[in-house]
Amino acid sequence: MAPHPATDSRVSSSPQPAVAGGLDALTVFHHLHAAGVPLRASSQFGPDMAAALWDRNETVFTSYDSPNHHTLSLYVEGGSGIRRVHNGARHAGPGTGALCLMPGDVTTTWDVSGSVHLFHLYAARASFDRLVEETLDSDPATVELRDEFFFRDATLENVIRHGVLRLNWDEPAERIAVTQAANMLFTYLAARFTNRHRPLVVRGGLAPAVLARVTAFVEAHLDRPLTIADLAAVAGLSPYHFARMFRASAGESPHAFVLARRIARARDMIARPPRGEALSLAGIAAACGFASQSHLTQRFRAATGLTPGAFAKAAGQNREAAEPADAPARGGAG
C-alpha cells in the first residue's frame, strides 16, 4: 500500500492554510473545504484539472449537488464505514482501495462514518470532452461518463498510488509527470467507463450562408484568440460537428483556416503599409492575433518561405518598380 499521504515525503505533507480560488470554485472541493475537512495536499494541473488529499474522520450525512466537474475518488486507506445512498438504499463499500466515479451534474449522497484518507482527482467537463474527441473520435454529446461507486480497478489504483501520490505536486520537475498521470486516468475513464448514445448523423458541409457568416466573424476578430467553440457558436453547432462540417466545406480544419487568414492579413499589412507610417512587426503581430513578433515570424516564414522583414523588402521593391519616380502622389487632384 502507498505511504500514508500525511507522512509521504513526496506529497506535500503539511495542511495548506490558503486555497487557490480555482480549486475552491470546484463543487466537491468547496463542499469539503467549507465543512472543515482537513486538507493534506492540493494542486492544480493546468486550468482544467486538479487533485486533493483529504483526511476525513466524522459522522455526517452529506450530498454533492450537481457538481460542475467530474470526480475520481480513491479510498487510500480506510472508508469502510462510508455508505452510498442510491435509489433509496444504503450501499456499503470495501474500504481501502475502493474507487468512486462521480460525473458532473449528477448529485450523489453519502452516509459518512469513521475515518478515510481520501484522494480526489477533479476534471472540468470541457477537459473531459476534449479527451473524448481525441480518444474516441466521438461527439462528447453522445458520450456519458457513468456514475460508479465502490468498484475495484487495478490500473486506476496503481496509477494513482505510484504515478500521483508518490510524486511531489509542488515540485516543477515532477508536475509534468503528475499531469500526464492525471490525463492518463481520465483517458482511461473515457475509454472504459462511458455509455455511448446513438450519434446524430451529420452529412455534408456547412450551408453557404453559414460558412459566409463564420468567415466574416473570423475576418472581424483576427486580433483575438479564437477557439473552435467560438466559431461553432456562430454556426449554431457543437464544436465536434462544426469541425467536421467546416472541413467538408473549406477543405481544411478551422485552425488551418484561421491561421491562413492571419497570415493573409499580415501579408497585406506588410505589403501595403499606410504612407508615412513606420512598419511595426510587433503591431502587425498583435493586429493579426499572433502571440508575439517571434510567433508571427515563425508562422510567416513557414507559410511564405520568407521572414516578414524579407517580405517587406521585396514588397517595397515591387512597389517602386510599379510606380515611376515622377508618378503623381496618390490622392492628389486629377
C-alpha positions in Angstrom: 0.0 0.0 0.0 1.2 3.5 -0.7 2.5 5.5 2.2 0.0 7.5 4.2 -0.3 10.8 2.4 0.3 12.7 5.6 3.7 11.1 6.1 4.8 10.5 2.5 7.7 12.8 1.9 6.9 13.1 -1.8 3.5 14.6 -1.5 3.2 18.0 0.3 2.8 16.8 3.9 1.5 19.9 5.7 -2.1 21.2 5.6 -2.4 24.2 3.3 -4.0 27.2 5.1 -4.9 29.0 1.9 -6.8 27.6 -1.1 -6.5 28.9 -4.6 -9.6 30.4 -6.0 -9.6 28.0 -8.9 -9.7 25.0 -6.5 -12.4 26.5 -4.3 -14.6 27.0 -7.4 -14.8 23.2 -7.8 -18.1 22.0 -6.2 -16.8 18.9 -4.4 -13.6 20.6 -3.2 -15.5 23.6 -2.0 -18.0 21.4 -0.1 -15.3 19.6 1.8 -13.2 22.6 2.4 -16.2 24.7 3.7 -17.1 21.8 6.0 -13.6 21.9 7.6 -12.4 18.5 6.4 -8.6 18.5 6.9 -6.8 19.0 3.6 -3.4 17.3 3.4 -2.4 18.5 -0.1 -3.9 20.0 -3.2 -2.7 21.2 -6.5 -4.0 22.4 -9.9 -2.6 20.7 -13.0 -3.4 23.3 -15.6 -6.7 25.2 -15.8 -9.0 22.2 -16.1 -7.7 19.5 -13.7 -6.8 19.4 -10.0 -6.3 17.0 -7.2 -6.7 16.9 -3.4 -5.9 14.6 -0.4 -8.3 14.7 2.5 -8.2 13.2 6.0 -11.9 12.7 6.8 -13.0 11.4 10.2 -16.6 12.3 11.1 -20.1 11.1 11.2 -22.2 13.1 8.7 -24.9 12.8 6.1 -23.8 14.8 3.0 -24.6 15.4 -0.7 -22.6 16.8 -3.6 -25.3 18.7 -5.5 -24.8 18.7 -9.3 -21.0 19.3 -9.3 -19.6 21.5 -12.0 -16.8 18.9 -12.7 -16.1 15.1 -12.8 -14.5 13.5 -9.8 -12.5 10.3 -9.5 -12.1 9.2 -5.9 -9.8 6.6 -4.3 -10.0 5.4 -0.6 -6.3 5.4 0.0 -6.8 4.0 3.5 -10.0 3.3 5.5 -13.5 4.3 4.5 -15.3 1.0 5.3 -17.8 3.0 7.4 -19.0 5.0 4.4 -22.3 4.2 2.7 -23.5 5.5 -0.7 -27.2 6.3 -0.6 -28.6 5.4 -4.0 -32.1 4.8 -5.2 -33.4 4.7 -1.6 -30.8 2.1 -0.4 -27.5 2.3 1.5 -24.6 0.5 -0.2 -21.5 -0.4 1.9 -18.1 -0.2 0.3 -15.0 -2.3 0.8 -12.9 0.5 2.3 -9.2 0.7 1.4 -8.8 0.5 -2.4 -12.4 1.4 -3.3 -12.9 3.7 -6.2 -15.8 6.0 -6.9 -16.6 7.9 -10.1 -18.9 10.9 -9.8 -19.9 12.6 -13.1 -20.6 16.3 -13.3 -24.2 17.3 -12.9 -25.0 14.0 -11.0 -26.0 14.6 -7.4 -24.6 11.9 -5.0 -25.4 11.3 -1.4 -23.2 9.8 1.3 -23.6 8.5 4.8 -20.1 9.0 6.3 -19.0 7.3 9.5 -15.4 6.9 10.6 -12.0 7.8 9.1 -10.8 7.7 5.5 -7.7 9.0 3.8 -9.3 10.2 0.5 -7.8 11.1 -2.9 -9.8 13.2 -5.3 -9.0 14.0 -8.9 -11.2 16.7 -10.5 -11.6 17.4 -14.2 -13.7 20.1 -15.8 -16.3 18.8 -18.2 -14.7 20.7 -21.1 -11.4 19.0 -20.4 -13.1 15.6 -20.4 -14.9 16.4 -23.6 -11.6 17.1 -25.3 -10.3 13.7 -24.2 -13.5 12.1 -25.6 -12.9 13.7 -29.0 -9.2 12.7 -29.1 -9.5 9.2 -27.6 -12.8 8.0 -29.0 -13.2 10.3 -32.0 -16.8 10.9 -30.8 -19.1 13.8 -30.2 -18.9 14.4 -26.4 -22.7 15.0 -26.5 -23.1 11.3 -27.3 -20.8 10.0 -24.6 -21.9 9.8 -20.9 -19.5 9.2 -18.0 -21.0 6.5 -15.8 -21.9 7.0 -12.1 -19.9 4.2 -10.5 -19.2 3.6 -6.8 -17.2 1.2 -4.7 -15.6 -0.6 -7.6 -12.1 -2.0 -8.0 -9.7 -1.3 -10.9 -6.0 -2.3 -10.6 -5.0 0.1 -13.4 -6.6 3.2 -11.9 -5.4 2.4 -8.4 -1.8 1.7 -9.5 -1.6 4.9 -11.5 -2.9 6.9 -8.5 -0.7 5.3 -5.9 2.5 5.2 -7.9 2.1 7.9 -10.6 0.4 10.6 -8.5 0.7 10.0 -4.7 4.4 9.3 -4.7 5.3 12.5 -6.5 5.7 16.0 -5.1 2.9 18.0 -6.7 4.6 21.3 -5.9 7.9 20.3 -7.5 8.1 21.8 -11.0 10.3 18.9 -12.3 7.6 16.4 -11.2 4.4 18.3 -12.1 4.7 17.2 -15.8 4.7 13.6 -14.7 1.7 14.2 -12.4 -0.1 16.0 -15.1 0.5 13.1 -17.5 -0.7 10.6 -15.0 -3.9 12.7 -14.4 -4.6 12.9 -18.1 -4.0 9.1 -18.4 -6.5 8.4 -15.7 -9.3 10.4 -17.4 -8.4 9.0 -20.8 -8.8 5.5 -19.3 -12.2 6.5 -17.9 -13.3 7.9 -21.2 -12.4 4.6 -22.9 -13.8 2.2 -20.3 -16.4 4.0 -18.1 -18.7 5.7 -20.5 -22.0 4.9 -22.2 -22.4 5.7 -25.9 -25.6 7.0 -27.3 -26.6 6.9 -31.0 -24.8 9.8 -32.6 -26.7 12.4 -34.7 -25.8 11.7 -38.3 -24.4 14.8 -39.9 -23.7 14.7 -43.6 -22.2 17.3 -45.9 -20.7 20.6 -45.0 -21.9 24.0 -43.8 -24.6 25.8 -45.7 -23.1 28.6 -47.8 -24.7 31.3 -45.7 -23.4 29.7 -42.5 -19.9 29.4 -44.0 -20.0 33.1 -45.1 -21.1 34.1 -41.6 -18.2 32.2 -40.0 -15.7 33.6 -42.4 -16.9 37.1 -41.7 -16.6 36.5 -38.0 -13.1 35.3 -38.4 -12.1 38.3 -40.5 -13.6 40.7 -38.0 -11.9 39.1 -35.0 -8.4 38.1 -36.2 -6.8 40.2 -33.5 -8.4 37.9 -30.8 -7.6 34.4 -29.7 -10.3 32.4 -31.5 -11.4 28.9 -30.4 -13.4 26.2 -32.1 -16.1 26.8 -29.6 -16.3 30.5 -30.7 -16.7 29.5 -34.4 -19.1 26.7 -33.6 -21.3 29.1 -31.7 -21.5 31.4 -34.8 -22.6 28.4 -36.8 -25.0 27.1 -34.2 -23.4 23.7 -33.9 -21.4 21.6 -31.4 -17.7 22.0 -31.7 -17.3 18.4 -32.7 -19.8 18.6 -35.6 -18.7 22.1 -36.6 -15.0 21.0 -37.1 -16.1 18.1 -39.4 -18.6 20.1 -41.4 -16.2 23.0 -41.8 -13.5 20.7 -43.2 -16.0 19.3 -45.6 -16.9 22.8 -46.8 -13.5 24.5 -46.7 -11.2 21.6 -47.3 -9.1 22.4 -44.2 -9.5 22.4 -40.5 -10.8 25.6 -38.7 -7.4 26.0 -37.1 -5.6 25.9 -40.5 -8.2 28.3 -42.0 -7.8 30.9 -39.2 -4.0 30.7 -39.4 -4.2 31.2 -43.2 -6.4 34.3 -42.7 -4.0 35.7 -40.1 -1.0 35.2 -42.5 -3.0 36.8 -45.3 -3.8 39.8 -43.1 -0.2 40.1 -42.1 1.0 39.9 -45.8 -1.4 42.7 -46.7 -0.4 45.0 -43.9 3.3 44.4 -44.7 2.9 44.9 -48.4 0.7 48.0 -48.2 1.6 49.9 -45.0 -0.1 53.3 -44.6 2.0 56.0 -46.2 4.2 57.9 -43.7 3.9 55.3 -41.0 6.8 53.2 -39.8 6.3 49.4 -40.1 5.9 47.8 -36.7 6.1 44.0 -36.8 5.0 43.8 -33.2 2.0 45.9 -34.0 1.2 43.7 -37.1 1.5 40.6 -34.9 -1.0 42.0 -32.4 -3.4 43.1 -35.1 -3.3 39.6 -36.7 -3.7 37.6 -33.5 -0.2 36.3 -33.1 1.1 36.0 -29.5 4.3 37.9 -30.3 6.5 39.2 -33.1 8.6 36.0 -32.9 5.4 33.9 -33.3 4.5 35.9 -36.3 7.9 35.5 -37.8 7.8 31.7 -37.3 4.4 31.2 -38.8 5.0 33.7 -41.6 8.2 32.0 -42.7 6.6 28.6 -42.6 3.8 29.8 -44.9 5.7 32.0 -47.3 9.3 30.9 -47.1 10.3 34.5 -46.1 10.6 36.4 -42.9 8.3 39.4 -42.5 11.3 41.6 -43.0 12.4 40.0 -46.2 8.9 40.0 -47.5 8.6 43.8 -46.7 11.8 44.5 -48.6 10.6 42.5 -51.6 7.2 44.2 -51.5 8.8 47.6 -51.3 11.0 46.9 -54.3 7.9 45.7 -56.3 6.0 48.9 -55.4 9.0 51.1 -56.5 9.2 49.2 -59.8 5.4 49.6 -60.4 5.4 53.4 -59.7 7.6 55.6 -61.8 9.5 58.3 -59.8 7.5 61.1 -61.5 4.2 59.4 -60.8 1.7 61.8 -59.1 1.1 61.2 -55.4 -1.9 59.1 -54.5 -4.9 61.1 -53.5 -3.8 64.2 -55.5 -6.1 66.2 -57.7 -6.7 64.7 -61.1 
